[in-house]
């Protein structure tokens, strides 16, 4: 196993789930000009 440091990406917002609520939150964030978010989906 390697001990080399992994690159870490930081996001202002993490949305869990790409259902209606998650996609709606993502769309709303983009409408306000935010692109620094990630949506996790199972
Ligand atoms: C059989 C059925 C029929 C329906 N028909 C209608 C209809 O005709 N009209 C209507 O308006 N509504 C309908 N609904 C209701 C509608 O589907 C829900 O109200 C709506 O999907 C809820 O949205 P949500 O984003 O809160 O949850 P969801 O749509 O359930 O989305 C949650 C998401 O999160 C993901 N998730 C869960 N846990 C994790 C995790 N740990 N990590 C990453 N991702 C995760 C899931 O995979 C899912 O994609 C129906 C529901 C069912 C069950």
PDB file of the backbone (N, CA, C, O) and the ligand in Angstrom, with CONECT records:
HET    LIG  A 101      53
ATOM      1  N   UNK A   1       0.845  -1.195   0.000  1.00  0.00           N
ATOM      2  CA  UNK A   1       0.000   0.000   0.000  1.00  0.00           C
ATOM      3  C   UNK A   1       0.884   1.251   0.000  1.00  0.00           C
ATOM      4  O   UNK A   1       1.868   1.323   0.736  1.00  0.00           O
ATOM      5  N   UNK A   2       0.523   2.239  -0.836  1.00  0.00           N
ATOM      6  CA  UNK A   2       1.308   3.459  -0.965  1.00  0.00           C
ATOM      7  C   UNK A   2       0.951   4.465   0.130  1.00  0.00           C
ATOM      8  O   UNK A   2      -0.211   4.580   0.521  1.00  0.00           O
ATOM      9  N   UNK A   3       1.957   5.191   0.622  1.00  0.00           N
ATOM     10  CA  UNK A   3       1.718   6.245   1.606  1.00  0.00           C
ATOM     11  C   UNK A   3       1.777   7.631   0.982  1.00  0.00           C
ATOM     12  O   UNK A   3       1.795   8.634   1.697  1.00  0.00           O
ATOM     13  N   UNK A   4       1.807   7.697  -0.372  1.00  0.00           N
ATOM     14  CA  UNK A   4       1.902   9.000  -1.028  1.00  0.00           C
ATOM     15  C   UNK A   4       0.618   9.792  -0.789  1.00  0.00           C
ATOM     16  O   UNK A   4      -0.476   9.228  -0.782  1.00  0.00           O
ATOM     17  N   UNK A   5       0.763  11.132  -0.587  1.00  0.00           N
ATOM     18  CA  UNK A   5      -0.419  11.941  -0.307  1.00  0.00           C
ATOM     19  C   UNK A   5      -1.373  11.977  -1.497  1.00  0.00           C
ATOM     20  O   UNK A   5      -0.948  12.087  -2.648  1.00  0.00           O
ATOM     21  N   UNK A   6      -2.658  11.884  -1.203  1.00  0.00           N
ATOM     22  CA  UNK A   6      -3.667  11.935  -2.264  1.00  0.00           C
ATOM     23  C   UNK A   6      -4.101  13.386  -2.464  1.00  0.00           C
ATOM     24  O   UNK A   6      -4.127  14.185  -1.528  1.00  0.00           O
ATOM     25  N   UNK A   7      -4.441  13.699  -3.717  1.00  0.00           N
ATOM     26  CA  UNK A   7      -4.946  15.039  -4.005  1.00  0.00           C
ATOM     27  C   UNK A   7      -6.351  15.181  -3.416  1.00  0.00           C
ATOM     28  O   UNK A   7      -7.202  14.312  -3.609  1.00  0.00           O
ATOM     29  N   UNK A   8      -6.584  16.272  -2.704  1.00  0.00           N
ATOM     30  CA  UNK A   8      -7.881  16.494  -2.060  1.00  0.00           C
ATOM     31  C   UNK A   8      -8.564  17.668  -2.738  1.00  0.00           C
ATOM     32  O   UNK A   8      -7.978  18.740  -2.887  1.00  0.00           O
ATOM     33  N   UNK A   9      -9.803  17.460  -3.144  1.00  0.00           N
ATOM     34  CA  UNK A   9     -10.598  18.540  -3.733  1.00  0.00           C
ATOM     35  C   UNK A   9     -11.611  19.014  -2.716  1.00  0.00           C
ATOM     36  O   UNK A   9     -12.283  18.205  -2.076  1.00  0.00           O
ATOM     37  N   UNK A  10     -11.725  20.320  -2.564  1.00  0.00           N
ATOM     38  CA  UNK A  10     -12.668  20.899  -1.611  1.00  0.00           C
ATOM     39  C   UNK A  10     -13.854  21.507  -2.346  1.00  0.00           C
ATOM     40  O   UNK A  10     -13.697  22.156  -3.381  1.00  0.00           O
ATOM     41  N   UNK A  11     -15.038  21.286  -1.797  1.00  0.00           N
ATOM     42  CA  UNK A  11     -16.266  21.878  -2.329  1.00  0.00           C
ATOM     43  C   UNK A  11     -16.953  22.671  -1.227  1.00  0.00           C
ATOM     44  O   UNK A  11     -16.882  22.318  -0.050  1.00  0.00           O
ATOM     45  N   UNK A  12     -17.622  23.752  -1.632  1.00  0.00           N
ATOM     46  CA  UNK A  12     -18.375  24.534  -0.653  1.00  0.00           C
ATOM     47  C   UNK A  12     -19.617  23.775  -0.198  1.00  0.00           C
ATOM     48  O   UNK A  12     -20.031  23.876   0.957  1.00  0.00           O
ATOM     49  N   UNK A  13     -20.209  23.007  -1.128  1.00  0.00           N
ATOM     50  CA  UNK A  13     -21.460  22.314  -0.820  1.00  0.00           C
ATOM     51  C   UNK A  13     -21.377  20.873  -1.319  1.00  0.00           C
ATOM     52  O   UNK A  13     -20.908  20.619  -2.429  1.00  0.00           O
ATOM     53  N   UNK A  14     -21.832  19.941  -0.501  1.00  0.00           N
ATOM     54  CA  UNK A  14     -21.974  18.552  -0.914  1.00  0.00           C
ATOM     55  C   UNK A  14     -23.440  18.176  -0.800  1.00  0.00           C
ATOM     56  O   UNK A  14     -24.041  18.301   0.267  1.00  0.00           O
ATOM     57  N   UNK A  15     -24.013  17.715  -1.904  1.00  0.00           N
ATOM     58  CA  UNK A  15     -25.418  17.301  -1.927  1.00  0.00           C
ATOM     59  C   UNK A  15     -25.446  15.781  -1.995  1.00  0.00           C
ATOM     60  O   UNK A  15     -24.812  15.177  -2.860  1.00  0.00           O
ATOM     61  N   UNK A  16     -26.179  15.176  -1.083  1.00  0.00           N
ATOM     62  CA  UNK A  16     -26.268  13.711  -1.048  1.00  0.00           C
ATOM     63  C   UNK A  16     -27.561  13.296  -1.719  1.00  0.00           C
ATOM     64  O   UNK A  16     -28.649  13.580  -1.219  1.00  0.00           O
ATOM     65  N   UNK A  17     -27.439  12.616  -2.868  1.00  0.00           N
ATOM     66  CA  UNK A  17     -28.596  12.107  -3.571  1.00  0.00           C
ATOM     67  C   UNK A  17     -28.987  12.983  -4.747  1.00  0.00           C
ATOM     68  O   UNK A  17     -29.083  14.204  -4.626  1.00  0.00           O
ATOM     69  N   UNK A  18     -29.213  12.342  -5.890  1.00  0.00           N
ATOM     70  CA  UNK A  18     -29.584  13.063  -7.105  1.00  0.00           C
ATOM     71  C   UNK A  18     -31.053  12.841  -7.423  1.00  0.00           C
ATOM     72  O   UNK A  18     -31.429  12.682  -8.584  1.00  0.00           O
ATOM     73  N   UNK A  19     -31.892  12.830  -6.375  1.00  0.00           N
ATOM     74  CA  UNK A  19     -33.337  12.791  -6.578  1.00  0.00           C
ATOM     75  C   UNK A  19     -33.844  14.197  -6.869  1.00  0.00           C
ATOM     76  O   UNK A  19     -33.059  15.094  -7.174  1.00  0.00           O
ATOM     77  N   UNK A  20     -35.144  14.385  -6.775  1.00  0.00           N
ATOM     78  CA  UNK A  20     -35.710  15.721  -7.049  1.00  0.00           C
ATOM     79  C   UNK A  20     -35.080  16.778  -6.151  1.00  0.00           C
ATOM     80  O   UNK A  20     -34.731  17.865  -6.612  1.00  0.00           O
ATOM     81  N   UNK A  21     -34.936  16.456  -4.871  1.00  0.00           N
ATOM     82  CA  UNK A  21     -34.409  17.441  -3.931  1.00  0.00           C
ATOM     83  C   UNK A  21     -32.953  17.782  -4.251  1.00  0.00           C
ATOM     84  O   UNK A  21     -32.569  18.952  -4.253  1.00  0.00           O
ATOM     85  N   UNK A  22     -32.145  16.754  -4.521  1.00  0.00           N
ATOM     86  CA  UNK A  22     -30.732  16.984  -4.807  1.00  0.00           C
ATOM     87  C   UNK A  22     -30.520  17.737  -6.099  1.00  0.00           C
ATOM     88  O   UNK A  22     -29.727  18.676  -6.158  1.00  0.00           O
ATOM     89  N   UNK A  23     -31.243  17.319  -7.155  1.00  0.00           N
ATOM     90  CA  UNK A  23     -31.103  18.012  -8.436  1.00  0.00           C
ATOM     91  C   UNK A  23     -31.624  19.439  -8.331  1.00  0.00           C
ATOM     92  O   UNK A  23     -31.046  20.368  -8.895  1.00  0.00           O
ATOM     93  N   UNK A  24     -32.733  19.601  -7.595  1.00  0.00           N
ATOM     94  CA  UNK A  24     -33.269  20.951  -7.399  1.00  0.00           C
ATOM     95  C   UNK A  24     -32.286  21.852  -6.684  1.00  0.00           C
ATOM     96  O   UNK A  24     -32.133  23.021  -7.036  1.00  0.00           O
ATOM     97  N   UNK A  25     -31.624  21.313  -5.687  1.00  0.00           N
ATOM     98  CA  UNK A  25     -30.624  22.097  -4.962  1.00  0.00           C
ATOM     99  C   UNK A  25     -29.460  22.460  -5.887  1.00  0.00           C
ATOM    100  O   UNK A  25     -28.959  23.584  -5.855  1.00  0.00           O
ATOM    101  N   UNK A  26     -29.036  21.497  -6.710  1.00  0.00           N
ATOM    102  CA  UNK A  26     -27.944  21.766  -7.649  1.00  0.00           C
ATOM    103  C   UNK A  26     -28.317  22.824  -8.671  1.00  0.00           C
ATOM    104  O   UNK A  26     -27.525  23.716  -8.974  1.00  0.00           O
ATOM    105  N   UNK A  27     -29.530  22.719  -9.203  1.00  0.00           N
ATOM    106  CA  UNK A  27     -29.999  23.711 -10.182  1.00  0.00           C
ATOM    107  C   UNK A  27     -30.052  25.093  -9.537  1.00  0.00           C
ATOM    108  O   UNK A  27     -29.637  26.088 -10.131  1.00  0.00           O
ATOM    109  N   UNK A  28     -30.565  25.134  -8.326  1.00  0.00           N
ATOM    110  CA  UNK A  28     -30.678  26.422  -7.621  1.00  0.00           C
ATOM    111  C   UNK A  28     -29.291  27.039  -7.365  1.00  0.00           C
ATOM    112  O   UNK A  28     -29.099  28.245  -7.516  1.00  0.00           O
ATOM    113  N   UNK A  29     -28.345  26.198  -6.980  1.00  0.00           N
ATOM    114  CA  UNK A  29     -26.982  26.699  -6.758  1.00  0.00           C
ATOM    115  C   UNK A  29     -26.411  27.287  -8.049  1.00  0.00           C
ATOM    116  O   UNK A  29     -25.805  28.358  -8.035  1.00  0.00           O
ATOM    117  N   UNK A  30     -26.610  26.572  -9.174  1.00  0.00           N
ATOM    118  CA  UNK A  30     -26.094  27.086 -10.448  1.00  0.00           C
ATOM    119  C   UNK A  30     -26.777  28.398 -10.822  1.00  0.00           C
ATOM    120  O   UNK A  30     -26.141  29.296 -11.374  1.00  0.00           O
ATOM    121  N   UNK A  31     -28.069  28.510 -10.524  1.00  0.00           N
ATOM    122  CA  UNK A  31     -28.794  29.749 -10.825  1.00  0.00           C
ATOM    123  C   UNK A  31     -28.221  30.929 -10.048  1.00  0.00           C
ATOM    124  O   UNK A  31     -28.265  32.068 -10.513  1.00  0.00           O
ATOM    125  N   UNK A  32     -27.683  30.651  -8.864  1.00  0.00           N
ATOM    126  CA  UNK A  32     -27.104  31.738  -8.068  1.00  0.00           C
ATOM    127  C   UNK A  32     -25.628  31.955  -8.397  1.00  0.00           C
ATOM    128  O   UNK A  32     -24.967  32.794  -7.785  1.00  0.00           O
ATOM    129  N   UNK A  33     -25.116  31.192  -9.371  1.00  0.00           N
ATOM    130  CA  UNK A  33     -23.739  31.396  -9.823  1.00  0.00           C
ATOM    131  C   UNK A  33     -22.720  30.499  -9.163  1.00  0.00           C
ATOM    132  O   UNK A  33     -21.526  30.608  -9.440  1.00  0.00           O
ATOM    133  N   UNK A  34     -23.170  29.612  -8.294  1.00  0.00           N
ATOM    134  CA  UNK A  34     -22.236  28.722  -7.617  1.00  0.00           C
ATOM    135  C   UNK A  34     -21.988  27.470  -8.456  1.00  0.00           C
ATOM    136  O   UNK A  34     -22.926  26.822  -8.920  1.00  0.00           O
ATOM    137  N   UNK A  35     -20.723  27.146  -8.639  1.00  0.00           N
ATOM    138  CA  UNK A  35     -20.382  25.898  -9.327  1.00  0.00           C
ATOM    139  C   UNK A  35     -19.491  25.030  -8.445  1.00  0.00           C
ATOM    140  O   UNK A  35     -19.062  23.951  -8.852  1.00  0.00           O
ATOM    141  N   UNK A  36     -19.217  25.512  -7.233  1.00  0.00           N
ATOM    142  CA  UNK A  36     -18.293  24.799  -6.352  1.00  0.00           C
ATOM    143  C   UNK A  36     -19.065  23.839  -5.444  1.00  0.00           C
ATOM    144  O   UNK A  36     -19.047  23.959  -4.219  1.00  0.00           O
ATOM    145  N   UNK A  37     -19.753  22.872  -6.096  1.00  0.00           N
ATOM    146  CA  UNK A  37     -20.496  21.887  -5.330  1.00  0.00           C
ATOM    147  C   UNK A  37     -20.412  20.535  -6.026  1.00  0.00           C
ATOM    148  O   UNK A  37     -20.037  20.441  -7.194  1.00  0.00           O
ATOM    149  N   UNK A  38     -20.766  19.503  -5.290  1.00  0.00           N
ATOM    150  CA  UNK A  38     -20.725  18.148  -5.844  1.00  0.00           C
ATOM    151  C   UNK A  38     -22.000  17.431  -5.420  1.00  0.00           C
ATOM    152  O   UNK A  38     -22.508  17.637  -4.317  1.00  0.00           O
ATOM    153  N   UNK A  39     -22.502  16.598  -6.302  1.00  0.00           N
ATOM    154  CA  UNK A  39     -23.674  15.778  -5.980  1.00  0.00           C
ATOM    155  C   UNK A  39     -23.239  14.317  -5.957  1.00  0.00           C
ATOM    156  O   UNK A  39     -22.728  13.794  -6.947  1.00  0.00           O
ATOM    157  N   UNK A  40     -23.447  13.666  -4.814  1.00  0.00           N
ATOM    158  CA  UNK A  40     -23.150  12.238  -4.690  1.00  0.00           C
ATOM    159  C   UNK A  40     -24.428  11.439  -4.944  1.00  0.00           C
ATOM    160  O   UNK A  40     -25.503  11.795  -4.460  1.00  0.00           O
ATOM    161  N   UNK A  41     -24.297  10.370  -5.696  1.00  0.00           N
ATOM    162  CA  UNK A  41     -25.446   9.494  -5.926  1.00  0.00           C
ATOM    163  C   UNK A  41     -24.984   8.047  -5.750  1.00  0.00           C
ATOM    164  O   UNK A  41     -23.887   7.679  -6.172  1.00  0.00           O
ATOM    165  N   UNK A  42     -25.817   7.250  -5.134  1.00  0.00           N
ATOM    166  CA  UNK A  42     -25.502   5.825  -4.917  1.00  0.00           C
ATOM    167  C   UNK A  42     -25.226   5.116  -6.224  1.00  0.00           C
ATOM    168  O   UNK A  42     -24.945   3.918  -6.229  1.00  0.00           O
TER     169      UNK A  42
HETATM  170  C1  LIG A 101     -43.706   4.352  -6.769  1.00  0.00           C
HETATM  171  C2  LIG A 101     -43.643   5.863  -6.609  1.00  0.00           C
HETATM  172  C3  LIG A 101     -44.341   6.668  -7.500  1.00  0.00           C
HETATM  173  C4  LIG A 101     -44.311   8.063  -7.360  1.00  0.00           C
HETATM  174  N1  LIG A 101     -44.996   8.825  -8.254  1.00  0.00           N
HETATM  175  C5  LIG A 101     -44.963  10.161  -8.158  1.00  0.00           C
HETATM  176  C6  LIG A 101     -45.653  10.986  -9.106  1.00  0.00           C
HETATM  177  O1  LIG A 101     -46.312  10.509 -10.033  1.00  0.00           O
HETATM  178  N2  LIG A 101     -45.585  12.330  -8.942  1.00  0.00           N
HETATM  179  C7  LIG A 101     -44.872  12.917  -7.919  1.00  0.00           C
HETATM  180  O2  LIG A 101     -44.860  14.158  -7.831  1.00  0.00           O
HETATM  181  N3  LIG A 101     -44.213  12.160  -7.035  1.00  0.00           N
HETATM  182  C8  LIG A 101     -44.245  10.806  -7.110  1.00  0.00           C
HETATM  183  N4  LIG A 101     -43.575  10.035  -6.185  1.00  0.00           N
HETATM  184  C9  LIG A 101     -42.877  10.700  -5.084  1.00  0.00           C
HETATM  185  C10 LIG A 101     -41.523  11.211  -5.545  1.00  0.00           C
HETATM  186  O3  LIG A 101     -40.803  10.171  -6.172  1.00  0.00           O
HETATM  187  C11 LIG A 101     -40.776  11.681  -4.303  1.00  0.00           C
HETATM  188  O4  LIG A 101     -41.539  12.623  -3.584  1.00  0.00           O
HETATM  189  C12 LIG A 101     -39.461  12.340  -4.695  1.00  0.00           C
HETATM  190  O5  LIG A 101     -38.704  11.477  -5.507  1.00  0.00           O
HETATM  191  C13 LIG A 101     -38.680  12.683  -3.432  1.00  0.00           C
HETATM  192  O6  LIG A 101     -37.500  13.311  -3.853  1.00  0.00           O
HETATM  193  P1  LIG A 101     -36.205  13.278  -2.975  1.00  0.00           P
HETATM  194  O7  LIG A 101     -35.140  14.008  -3.750  1.00  0.00           O
HETATM  195  O8  LIG A 101     -36.539  13.775  -1.618  1.00  0.00           O
HETATM  196  O9  LIG A 101     -35.848  11.745  -2.790  1.00  0.00           O
HETATM  197  P2  LIG A 101     -35.445  10.673  -3.896  1.00  0.00           P
HETATM  198  O10 LIG A 101     -36.086  10.938  -5.212  1.00  0.00           O
HETATM  199  O11 LIG A 101     -35.705   9.355  -3.237  1.00  0.00           O
HETATM  200  O12 LIG A 101     -33.894  10.883  -4.092  1.00  0.00           O
HETATM  201  C14 LIG A 101     -32.956  10.528  -3.123  1.00  0.00           C
HETATM  202  C15 LIG A 101     -31.703  10.106  -3.885  1.00  0.00           C
HETATM  203  O13 LIG A 101     -30.650   9.953  -2.953  1.00  0.00           O
HETATM  204  C16 LIG A 101     -29.914   8.816  -3.283  1.00  0.00           C
HETATM  205  N5  LIG A 101     -29.249   8.393  -2.055  1.00  0.00           N
HETATM  206  C17 LIG A 101     -29.796   7.863  -0.934  1.00  0.00           C
HETATM  207  N6  LIG A 101     -28.859   7.626  -0.021  1.00  0.00           N
HETATM  208  C18 LIG A 101     -27.693   8.023  -0.560  1.00  0.00           C
HETATM  209  C19 LIG A 101     -26.344   8.020  -0.098  1.00  0.00           C
HETATM  210  N7  LIG A 101     -26.018   7.575   1.128  1.00  0.00           N
HETATM  211  N8  LIG A 101     -25.371   8.470  -0.917  1.00  0.00           N
HETATM  212  C20 LIG A 101     -25.676   8.934  -2.146  1.00  0.00           C
HETATM  213  N9  LIG A 101     -26.936   8.965  -2.646  1.00  0.00           N
HETATM  214  C21 LIG A 101     -27.920   8.503  -1.862  1.00  0.00           C
HETATM  215  C22 LIG A 101     -30.916   7.833  -3.826  1.00  0.00           C
HETATM  216  O14 LIG A 101     -30.301   6.892  -4.663  1.00  0.00           O
HETATM  217  C23 LIG A 101     -31.848   8.760  -4.598  1.00  0.00           C
HETATM  218  O15 LIG A 101     -31.447   8.915  -5.944  1.00  0.00           O
HETATM  219  C24 LIG A 101     -43.575   8.653  -6.295  1.00  0.00           C
HETATM  220  C25 LIG A 101     -42.871   7.823  -5.411  1.00  0.00           C
HETATM  221  C26 LIG A 101     -42.884   6.452  -5.559  1.00  0.00           C
HETATM  222  C27 LIG A 101     -42.111   5.564  -4.602  1.00  0.00           C
CONECT  170  171
CONECT  171  170  172  221
CONECT  172  171  173
CONECT  173  172  174  219
CONECT  174  173  175
CONECT  175  174  176  182
CONECT  176  175  177  178
CONECT  177  176
CONECT  178  176  179
CONECT  179  178  180  181
CONECT  180  179
CONECT  181  179  182
CONECT  182  175  181  183
CONECT  183  182  184  219
CONECT  184  183  185
CONECT  185  184  186  187
CONECT  186  185
CONECT  187  185  188  189
CONECT  188  187
CONECT  189  187  190  191
CONECT  190  189
CONECT  191  189  192
CONECT  192  191  193
CONECT  193  192  194  195  196
CONECT  194  193
CONECT  195  193
CONECT  196  193  197
CONECT  197  196  198  199  200
CONECT  198  197
CONECT  199  197
CONECT  200  197  201
CONECT  201  200  202
CONECT  202  201  203  217
CONECT  203  202  204
CONECT  204  203  205  215
CONECT  205  204  206  214
CONECT  206  205  207
CONECT  207  206  208
CONECT  208  207  209  214
CONECT  209  208  210  211
CONECT  210  209
CONECT  211  209  212
CONECT  212  211  213
CONECT  213  212  214
CONECT  214  205  208  213
CONECT  215  204  216  217
CONECT  216  215
CONECT  217  202  215  218
CONECT  218  217
CONECT  219  173  183  220
CONECT  220  219  221
CONECT  221  171  220  222
CONECT  222  221
END
